[in-house]
Amino acid sequence: MIAAVVIFETGYFVAKRSKSTTDEVVKEKVVVKTVQLPAEVKKRKVTVDEVESKLNKMAELTTYSCNYTVTHKEESSRYIVKNKIPGTTNSIQITATGVVKVGYDISKIKVKVGDDKIYISIPEVKLNDNYVIWDNMQYVEENTPLNPIEISQYYDIIDEIEKKGLKQAEASGIYSKADENLKNIINGFLSEFVDYEVVYM
């Protein structure tokens, strides 16, 4: 009789435990996450307005400069008919450092956007400025009371120095360097459009 009771109670406990375990399994929630495959990522659509907005922000960065150093000398004498008067020759030699600046009109850059390319048409580079740095000038003068140096002679020499400086800058390739510099700037400003290749026309 005792054995029967024990068996009965043991069976009851097992059955009860099994039911409890079943309840716990039923109550457990299953969470299913949606995974987006790489092939399903949508390509960003770039517009002409977006590109032009980016380019307009770089207006101040499109100037390219080049330094030069030029020495120029001029003499001035007085004449009677075609004969130089002795003792009337003065001379000025100036060595000066100058700066040539070239740049682009950003408003004239043309933009087209294709399926996977951004087409950029760059306008012709222009001379923005050319000047000498007056504080760095070096002078060598030979004056004479019979023909004193005039201030206009200095300005004439400065004009010649600036002309020679511009030729020096052009010979060093300032325009091609400015073009390369502008393209690097544009590439940087448009780098966020990773799905597009920038093509220059």
C-alpha positions as CSV (number, residue, x, y, z in Angstrom):
1,M,0.0,0.0,0.0
2,I,2.8,2.3,0.9
3,A,4.6,1.5,-2.4
4,A,1.5,2.3,-4.4
5,V,1.2,5.7,-2.8
6,V,4.8,6.5,-3.5
7,I,4.5,5.5,-7.1
8,F,1.3,7.5,-7.4
9,E,2.9,10.6,-5.8
10,T,6.0,10.3,-8.0
11,G,3.9,10.0,-11.1
12,Y,1.9,13.0,-10.1
13,F,5.1,15.0,-9.6
14,V,6.6,14.0,-12.9
15,A,3.3,14.8,-14.7
16,K,3.1,18.2,-13.0
17,R,6.7,19.0,-13.8
18,S,6.2,18.1,-17.4
19,K,3.2,20.3,-17.7
20,S,5.1,23.2,-16.1
21,T,8.0,22.8,-18.5
22,T,5.6,22.7,-21.5
23,D,4.0,25.9,-20.3
24,E,7.3,27.7,-20.2
25,V,8.2,26.6,-23.7
26,V,4.9,27.8,-25.1
27,K,5.3,31.2,-23.5
28,E,8.8,31.8,-25.1
29,K,8.6,34.3,-27.9
30,V,10.5,33.8,-31.2
31,V,11.9,37.1,-32.7
32,V,12.7,37.1,-36.4
33,K,15.0,39.8,-37.7
34,T,14.9,41.1,-41.3
35,V,18.3,41.2,-42.8
36,Q,19.0,43.5,-45.8
37,L,21.4,42.0,-48.3
38,P,24.1,44.1,-49.9
39,A,22.4,43.7,-53.3
40,E,19.2,45.3,-51.9
41,V,20.9,48.6,-50.9
42,K,19.4,51.4,-52.9
43,K,21.7,53.7,-54.9
44,R,21.5,57.3,-54.0
45,K,20.2,59.5,-56.8
46,V,22.3,62.6,-57.3
47,T,20.9,65.7,-58.9
48,V,22.5,68.6,-60.8
49,D,21.3,71.0,-58.1
50,E,23.1,69.0,-55.4
51,V,26.4,69.1,-57.4
52,E,26.1,72.8,-58.2
53,S,25.4,73.6,-54.5
54,K,28.6,71.8,-53.5
55,L,30.6,73.6,-56.2
56,N,29.3,77.1,-55.1
57,K,30.7,76.5,-51.6
58,M,34.3,76.2,-53.0
59,A,34.4,79.6,-54.8
60,E,37.1,81.0,-52.5
61,L,39.3,78.0,-53.0
62,T,39.6,78.2,-56.7
63,T,42.4,80.8,-56.8
64,Y,45.9,79.5,-57.6
65,S,49.0,81.7,-57.0
66,C,52.6,81.7,-58.0
67,N,55.5,83.8,-56.7
68,Y,58.3,85.3,-58.9
69,T,61.5,87.3,-58.4
70,V,62.6,89.7,-61.1
71,T,65.4,92.2,-61.5
72,H,65.1,95.1,-63.9
73,K,67.3,98.1,-64.7
74,E,66.7,101.2,-66.7
75,E,68.7,104.3,-67.5
76,S,67.6,107.8,-68.4
77,S,69.7,110.5,-70.1
78,R,69.2,114.0,-71.5
79,Y,69.9,114.6,-75.2
80,I,70.5,117.5,-77.5
81,V,69.1,116.5,-80.9
82,K,70.4,112.9,-80.9
83,N,73.5,113.5,-78.8
84,K,73.7,112.4,-75.2
85,I,74.7,115.1,-72.8
86,P,77.6,113.9,-70.6
87,G,76.9,113.6,-66.9
88,T,73.1,113.4,-67.4
89,T,72.6,109.6,-67.1
90,N,70.8,108.2,-64.1
91,S,69.9,104.6,-63.5
92,I,67.7,102.5,-61.3
93,Q,67.8,98.8,-60.7
94,I,65.1,97.1,-58.8
95,T,64.8,93.5,-57.6
96,A,61.3,92.6,-56.5
97,T,59.2,89.6,-55.5
98,G,55.7,89.5,-56.9
99,V,52.6,87.3,-56.9
100,V,50.5,86.1,-59.8
101,K,46.9,84.9,-59.0
102,V,44.7,83.0,-61.5
103,G,41.3,81.6,-60.9
104,Y,37.9,80.5,-62.3
105,D,34.4,81.9,-62.4
106,I,32.5,79.1,-60.6
107,S,29.2,80.3,-61.9
108,K,30.3,79.2,-65.4
109,I,31.0,75.6,-64.5
110,K,28.6,73.3,-66.3
111,V,27.3,70.1,-64.7
112,K,25.5,67.1,-66.1
113,V,24.6,63.9,-64.1
114,G,24.3,60.5,-65.7
115,D,23.4,57.1,-64.3
116,D,26.8,56.6,-62.7
117,K,28.8,59.7,-63.8
118,I,29.0,63.4,-63.0
119,Y,30.2,65.4,-66.0
120,I,32.0,68.7,-65.2
121,S,32.9,71.4,-67.8
122,I,35.5,73.8,-66.4
123,P,35.6,77.4,-67.9
124,E,38.9,79.0,-69.0
125,V,41.3,80.1,-66.3
126,K,41.7,83.9,-65.9
127,L,44.3,86.2,-64.5
128,N,42.9,87.6,-61.3
129,D,45.9,89.6,-60.0
130,N,49.6,90.4,-60.5
131,Y,51.5,92.7,-58.1
132,V,54.9,93.2,-56.5
133,I,55.5,93.2,-52.8
134,W,56.8,96.7,-52.2
135,D,58.3,96.0,-48.7
136,N,60.7,93.4,-50.2
137,M,62.1,95.5,-53.0
138,Q,65.9,96.1,-53.3
139,Y,67.1,99.3,-55.1
140,V,70.4,100.3,-56.7
141,E,70.4,103.9,-57.9
142,E,72.8,106.2,-59.6
143,N,71.5,109.7,-59.6
144,T,72.8,113.0,-61.0
145,P,71.8,116.6,-60.3
146,L,71.8,117.3,-64.1
147,N,69.0,114.7,-64.5
148,P,67.4,113.8,-61.2
149,I,65.5,110.5,-60.9
150,E,61.8,111.0,-61.2
151,I,59.1,108.9,-59.4
152,S,57.6,107.9,-62.7
153,Q,60.8,105.9,-63.5
154,Y,60.1,103.7,-60.5
155,Y,56.5,102.9,-61.7
156,D,57.8,102.2,-65.2
157,I,60.3,99.7,-63.8
158,I,57.6,98.1,-61.7
159,D,55.4,97.7,-64.7
160,E,58.2,95.9,-66.5
161,I,58.8,93.7,-63.5
162,E,55.2,92.6,-63.4
163,K,55.2,91.8,-67.1
164,K,58.3,89.7,-66.8
165,G,56.9,88.1,-63.6
166,L,53.7,87.1,-65.5
167,K,55.8,85.5,-68.3
168,Q,57.9,83.7,-65.7
169,A,54.7,82.3,-64.0
170,E,53.3,81.2,-67.3
171,A,56.5,79.5,-68.2
172,S,56.4,77.6,-64.9
173,G,53.0,76.2,-65.9
174,I,50.7,78.2,-63.6
175,Y,47.6,77.6,-65.8
176,S,48.0,73.8,-66.0
177,K,48.7,73.7,-62.2
178,A,45.6,75.7,-61.5
179,D,43.6,73.3,-63.6
180,E,44.9,70.3,-61.7
181,N,44.4,72.1,-58.4
182,L,40.7,72.9,-59.3
183,K,40.0,69.3,-60.2
184,N,41.5,68.1,-56.9
185,I,39.2,70.5,-55.0
186,I,36.1,69.4,-57.0
187,N,36.9,65.8,-56.4
188,G,37.1,66.5,-52.7
189,F,33.8,68.4,-52.6
190,L,32.0,65.6,-54.5
191,S,33.6,62.7,-52.7
192,E,30.4,61.9,-50.8
193,F,28.8,60.8,-54.0
194,V,30.5,57.5,-53.8
195,D,28.5,55.7,-56.5
196,Y,29.4,58.3,-59.2
197,E,32.6,58.9,-61.2
198,V,33.6,62.5,-61.9
199,V,34.4,63.1,-65.5
200,Y,35.9,66.3,-66.9
201,M,34.9,67.5,-70.3
